[in-house]
């Protein structure tokens, strides 16, 4: 159902919980394991990685533990190259976490490591540039045709803008998604998931605690808003104390991707039905205890992925995954997810799986 919002110029699309295409289904393709050389580099659930895919089918992931932070892998998952170490010098990263990765034009790699934006050659073979940013970006960022968008809060005369549009030199060109200034930092209403539009000139944004998707232009104006009625999604006003280790995590939007056909793929994370706390009788003292290293997050999180048609205002398909999956950032609008799975040696392997929408 559509409705025009008077005075703002954006279109509001309401999508209910009925699947409009009963024959449509989300199919998985052959998985690829990113083969990190364990003697030099390894994946860890303590530093959840981001993964991007360039136009040649190579994968770039980071952070990893070992003698580098970013690694490139071939289309078959074979290790190609790595780059980056902790330090203050040219091409070095201030810290190992967070490290946000995306691929831009010419397969140039962009990595955000607060408070810097790093540019690397294709396949992470060399550092190209490092510029300072006026904000600290910790949670989400995407590369656009004429800049980047980062989740970073700034107070303005209009309130708090949780997302900033930055130029390639790191300066701010616009803020988007203003909320009232009395909102407390750390509230779920201020956290944002980001994705680029399929034309690479707009930004899709969603708060963690509401299934509302908004498309913004580079001028910071909201163009489209999708309000999704998801029966098992109950908007939260705060984070469950101790979640996801001592209490079931509340459902939240954890990823957005717009594919080459303009369809929106949305990931919602929630606790599995078999959830059991890591420590019983959750309390503040226990919740603040150090957690064991190498926790398998699939024990605490499941993921539902839905496909939405933003033009028709319809839910096309839905699929549940009994693990924590995240979208791979793709340069060509392809749909891939990745997950960390415990391996027989007590570590973790990164498994990339292609997704497709099939009908009939």
N, C-alpha and C positions, 0 to 999 in steps of 0.2 A: 504494500500500500504506500502511495506517495502523498506527500503534502509539502507545499511550499511555505517556508517560514518567512513571514512578512518582515521587511525591514533589514534582513540580513543577506538575502540573495542565495542562500544555500538550499539544497533539496534534502528533505528528510525522508528516508526509506525505512519502513517498519517491516521486519521479517519475523514471521511467527515460527512455531516449532514443527509445522507440517513440512514434510519432504515433498517438494513439487515434482521431483523426477524419481518415481519409485524404482525404475530400472537402472538408475545411475549408481555407481559404486566406486569407491576409492581402491585402486589396485596398487600393490607393491611390486617393484621389479627386483632383479637380482641385486643383492647387497654387495657393497664393496668395503673391505676392511682397510683402513689407512694404516699401513705397516710402518709404524715408528720404530727405528732401530733401538731396541731396549738398552743397549750398552751406552747409548748417547742421549736418546730422547725417549720420553714416555708420556702417555696421557695419564691424567689424575683427576679423580672426582673432586679433589680438594680445590682444584683450579679449573672449574668447568670451562671447556674450550668453546670458541666460536669457529665455525667452518664456512668458507666461501668456495665457490666454484667458478673458474674463469671460462672464457668462451672456447677454449681448447679441451675442456673437460678435466683440467687439473684441479686438485683440491688444495686449499691453503687453510691451515689450522693453527690455533694458538690461543692461550699459552700452553706450552708443554714444559715438562720438567727435564732438566739436563743442561746441555751446553749451548742451547739456543731457546728462543721463545716462540718463533714462528717456523713452521715447516711446510714444504710443498710436497704433494704426492701426485703421481700420475693418475690417469683415468682408471687404471686397474688397482689403484691403492698403493703402488710401489713408491718408496721414498725417493725424492728427487734432490731436495736441497733444504737448507735451513738458514736462519738469520736471526741476529739479535742477542744481546746479553744485557744484564743489568749494569747501568752506569750513567754518567752524566755527559759523556762525550758524543761526538757526531755518530748518528746511527744507533746509539744505545738507548735503552728504555729505562725510565725512572724506577719502574717497579714491574713485578710479574703479574699483578692483578690490579684492576681489570685490564684486559686487552681485547678490544673490539675490532673485528676485521670485516672488510668488505672489498669488493673488486669494482673498479671504475673503467672508464674508457681505455682501450689499449691494454686491458688486463693489468693495469697499474693497481697495486695493492695499497689500501689505506688501512692504517691501524691507529686507533685512539688509545693512548696510554696517558691518563691525566698527569699533567695538564698540557700534553702535546699531541699534535696530529702528525703522524709519520707517513711518509710516502715511500713505497718500495717498488723495485722493478718487478716485472712478471715472475712468478714462481719463487718469490722471496729470495732472489739471487743477490740483491744488493740494496742498500739504502739510497734513496734519492734526495729526500728532504725531511726536515723536522721543523715545525713551526709551533710557537706557543699559542694556546687558546685562552681567552679571558674567562672561561668557565671550566668547571670540573665535570667531565662526562663520565658517569659510572655505569649506566644501565643499558643504553641503546644508542645506535647511530646508524645512518645509512648514507651512502654516497649518491648524490643527485647529479644531473647533467651540469649544473652551474654552481655546485656547492655541496655542503653536507648538512645533515640534520642530526642534532645530538640531544639526548635527554639531559637537560641541565637547567636548574631553576634559577630564575632571576626575578627580582621584585621590580615592578614598573608602576607607573601611575594608574594603570588599569588593573593591577593585581599582580599575581605571580604567573609568569609564563614558564611552563615546565619543559618546553622544547625550544631550541634555538636553531635558526638557519645561519650557517657560517659560510663565509667565502673560503676559497682554497688557502688564503693567507692566514686563516684563523680568526678574522674579524667577524663580528655579528652583523647580519643584514636584516634580520627580522626575528621576532619571537612569536610563538603560536600557542594556542590553547589556553588563554588567560583564565585563571580562576581567582576567586576573591582573595584578597591579601591576608585575611584572617586565618586562612587555612594553615595548619601547622606543618612545618617541614617533616617529611617522613610519613605523612598520611597517604594511604593508597590512592586517594584522589589526585595526588600530585605525581605519581609514578606513571610512566608511559612506555608502551611498546610501540616500536616504529617499523615502518616498511615504506619503500618507495613505490610510487605508482608505476604502472607498466610503461608509461612514456618517459619515465625518469625525471619529470619536472614537477611532481607533486609528492606529498608525504601523507601516508596513512598513519593514524595515531589512535591508540586505545588506552584508557586507564586500565591498570591491572585488575581493579575490583568491579568493573562494569563491562558488559558486553556491548559497548557503544564504539563504533568505528567512525572516525572523521577523516575526510580527505582535505588537506590544506594545500594552497598554492604557495609559491615561493614568496608572495607578498604577505604571508601570514594569515590570510583570510580563509575561513572554513567554506569549502565549496559543497561538500556532500556529507551527510551524517547518516549512518546506519544504526538503527536501534533494534537489537536482536532480542527476541523473547525466547530464551533458552530455559526449558522447564527446570533443569537441575542447577541452574546458575542463580545463586542468591547473592546480590550485591552486598559487599561487606563494608562496614564503616571503619574497620581497623583490622590489623593482622592478628590471627589467632596466636595467643602467647605460646611460645615454644614450638610452633609449627615450622617445618613439617616433622620434627623429630619426636616431640613429646605430645603433640596434638594433631589431629588430621588437618591438613591445610585446606583452606577454603578455595572453591573454584576461582580461577583467575585466567584472564587472557595472557598467554605466554608467548604468542608469536603470530605474525601476520605476513602473508606473502601474496602479491598480486601477480598472476601468471601472464604469459604472453597473450592470452585470449581475454584478459581483463577480469577473470574470475578471482575472487578473494578466497584464499585458504587461511583459515583461522585455527590456531591451536589453543585449547583450553586445558589447563593442568588442574588436576584434583587428586584427592587421596584415593587409593585403592580401597575396595570394600573390605579387603583383608588387613587393613592397616592395624599395626600394633605399635605402641610407642617404643622408642629406643630405651627409655628409662621409665618405669612405672611411676604413678602418682606424681605427675608433672607439677613442679613448683618452681618458683623463681630461682631458688638456689640450684636446683638440678638443671634447669634450662640454661643456666649460665656456666655449667660445668664444661670443660673441654671435651669436644666430641672426638671419637676415635678417627684416625686418618683412614682414607680409602673407603669411605662409606659408599655403598651401592645405592644411588638415589632412586633406582627403580623400585626399591623396597618401600619408598615413601610417596612416590608420585606416579600417577597414570596420566595419559594424554588422550583427549578427544580432538580429532581434526574434522572440521566441517568445510564444505565448499559452498560459497555464496555467490549468487549472480547479482551484482549491485545495480544493474540496469533493470532487470526484471523484478528485483526485490524478492528473490526466492532462495530458499535453502535447497540445494541440489543433492547433497550427499553428506553422510557422516560415517566416521569409522573410529572405533576405540582401540587404543594401544595400551598394553599392560606394562608400559615402561615410560620413562621420561624422554620424549623426543623433541627436538628443536629443528627449525627450518635452517637449511643451508642457504646462505646468501648467494644467489645466482646472477650472473651478468646478463643472461638471455631470457629470463622469465621461466626457466625450467623449475620443476618442483621436486625437491629432495629434502629428506630429513636425516638427522643423525642422532645417535644415542651412544652412550658409554656403557659397555657391558663388561662385567668381570671376566677375566681370562683365567685359565687353569694355573697360571703362575702367581696369582694373587694381585695382579695389576688390572689395568683396564685397556680395552681396545675400543677404537672409535669406528662405528659401523655406519656407513652412509647407505640410504635406501631411496631409490627413485619412487615417486608417487605419480599416478595418473588417474584421470576421471574417465571411467568407461561406462557405456550404456548398452542395454540389450543383453 
